[in-house]
C-alpha cells in the first residue's frame, strides 16, 4: 500500500473508531464530569492507536507490528529526553504555581489535581498512569508513531508536524459536544486551542525524532502535560502558563529550524540515528 493511501486509510480509521464512541455520548446526552469514571470519552482516545495497528499490519504484517511495539516500549534513551518528557511539563506546572502565588498572594489549592474529566479520582499517580496509557499511547502511537514517520518520507519534519496538527485538531471536534472543558470554549478560545495544539504537535515531533523514535517518550510527555494542564485544580492561570510555555518552546524550535535551513545546517528536528519506516 502506497504511503499516501496508507495515510488516508489511517486518518479515516482513527476518526471512525474514535467518533463512533463520542457520537454515542452525544446522542445519549451523556454528562462527563471531573473525577467520575462514567460516562467517559476515554475509550475514544484509543482510536489513533488502533488505526495505526490495523494499517501497519495490513501494509507490513507482523514485522511492522513488531517495529511499532519496539518503538512503543523504547525506554533506553538519553536521560535528557526523559527530562523533557516528564520534567518539562512539571517545570512549567511549577512556574504556573509560582505565577498564581505572585499574582494572588496565596498558593493555589491542588487537592483536586487528580480530578480529570471522565476519569475516577484515584490519586495523582493513578490518574497520571491512566492519562499516559489513554491520552499518551492511545493518541501518540498514531499521530507520532505512525503518521509522522510516513509524512517525513516526503515532507520536512516541520511541515509534517503542521499536517498532523490539522488532522489532530479535526479529530477533536466531537469532544466540543461532550467534554465540559471543550463545551465552554468561546470562539477565541477555540482559536487558541488550535494554535496550542499545533505548537504541541511541533514539540512532540521534535521529541519523537530526537529521542530515537520513542513512542514511550512522547506518550509520557502527553500524559504528564494533560495532568498539569487539564485537571480541575489547574483551571485558569496554571493551565494558561503551561500552555503558553509549550507554545514558546515550539516557537523557539521553529526559529532554530529556519535558521538551520538558511545556514545549511542539519535540521533540529532530526537525529542522526533517525530511521524512517519502510514503504
HELIX and SHEET records of a PDB file:
HELIX    1   1 UNK A    3  UNK A   27  1                                  25    
HELIX    2   2 UNK A   42  UNK A   46  5                                   5    
HELIX    3   3 UNK A   47  UNK A   72  1                                  26    
HELIX    4   4 UNK A   79  UNK A   82  1                                   4    
HELIX    5   5 UNK A   83  UNK A   87  3                                   5    
HELIX    6   6 UNK A   88  UNK A  104  1                                  17    
HELIX    7   7 UNK A  124  UNK A  131  1                                   8    
HELIX    8   8 UNK A  132  UNK A  137  3                                   6    
HELIX    9   9 UNK A  138  UNK A  142  1                                   5    
HELIX   10  10 UNK A  143  UNK A  148  3                                   6    
HELIX   11  11 UNK A  149  UNK A  151  1                                   3    
HELIX   12  12 UNK A  157  UNK A  171  1                                  15    
HELIX   13  13 UNK A  175  UNK A  178  1                                   4    
HELIX   14  14 UNK A  180  UNK A  183  1                                   4    
HELIX   15  15 UNK A  187  UNK A  210  1                                  24    
HELIX   16  16 UNK A  215  UNK A  230  1                                  16    
HELIX   17  17 UNK A  232  UNK A  234  5                                   3    
HELIX   18  18 UNK A  237  UNK A  262  1                                  26    
END                                                                             
